[in-house]
């Protein structure tokens, strides 16, 4: 569990924010609209999240978020 927290804490604040939206099930273009950034940047952040969290799939990432008790994306 400590390793999982370490991985999550290695994410930048923006990557953590993108991760929360990704695990909520939104598409990249929907996340981009919510955050007011380009879809390409969402893809970059999402790739970094997958790499840093060592997740092989979205399902892996969701399981990790459940273990960390992370809230899903929310409206600002």
ROKE-851502 format. One record per atom (N, C-alpha, C): z, y, x. Coordinates in steps of 0.02 Angstrom, whole numbers, plus 50000, padded with zeros to 5 digits. Example, Ala and Ser with C-alpha at 12.3 -4.5 7.8 and 13.67 -1.06 7.14 Angstrom:
REM residues 2
503904971650660503904977550615503904983550660503544988850642503574994750684503945000250645
REM end
This chain:
REM residues 76
500004994050041500005000050000500005006350044500365006150098500385011750144499695013350171499305008150186498625009050211498195012650159498285010750096497905013850042498075021250035498715022850040498925029950037498645033750097498645030550155498375033850215497625035350206497255030550178496545031650165496445037450117496835037550063496765042750013496935049550043497445049850083497655056150114497165058550167496715054050190496205056150239495625059750205495595059450138495075062950101495215070450099494685074450101494775081650094494965083050021495245088950007495405090549937494795089849890494205091949913493605091349871493425083949860493485079849912493355072749905493835069449856494475071549859494965068949811494775070849740494545077049731494345079449666493735075549640493245074649684492645070849665492835063649648493275060649687493495053849674493785053249603494205057949584494505057749517493975058049462493455062149472492915062549423492505056149423492365053349483491975047249488492305041449452492965040649462493305035049430493385036049355493265042149332493295043349260492645041149226492135039549267491515036749239490945041749231491035047949254490495052849246489935051549296489335053449277488755053149322488795058749372488435057949428488435063149480488245069949453487735070249410487515076749384488035079749337488415075549303488955078149259489525080949301489695077449355490225079849400490005086449432489375086749453489115092849483489185098749435489025097549372489075102949322489805104949312490255100249311490975101749303491245105849360491015104249421491275107549481490855113549503490275114449473489855120049490489535119549559489385113349580489045112349644488445107849632488025106949682487415103149674487555095649670487095092249637487145084949631487105081649700486715084549745486665081849813487345082049848487725087549838488385088049869488855082849839488785081449775489195076249744489045069549777488405068149788488205061849821488505061349891488505066949927488795067049994489545065649991489895069349947490615068349940490775061249917490395058749870490505051949844490415046749899489905047649940489795043149997490375043250046490625049350060491205050050104491815046650075491915047450010492485044249977492435036649984491855033949970491765026649974491895024050045491645027850094491735025850163492465026350185492775032050172493465033050194493955028450158493815027050094494255022550056494095015150069493545013950105493315007150121493195003150057492895006450008492725003349944492015000749947491914994549926491244991649927490874993049862491234995049810490924996249745491345001249706491065003749652491445008149608492045004449580491954998049563492514994149537493094993849588492934993049652493444993149705493814999849704493435005249699493725011949700494185012949640493985010549582494395011149522495045007149531494995001149558495604997049570496085000649618495795003549670496205007249718496555013149684496185016749642496485022549608497045020349561496965014549530497505012049486498125010449527498035007449585498605005949629498955012349651498555017649661498825024049683499085028249624498965025849564499165029449501498865036449499498215036749516497875043249515497655044949445497705051449427497435053549362496675053849368496335052849312495615053449312495435060749307494785062249316494545069149314494785072649252494905079049258495155082849201494825089649199494825092649142494545099349134494995104349168494695109449199495085114649233495315119749183
REM end
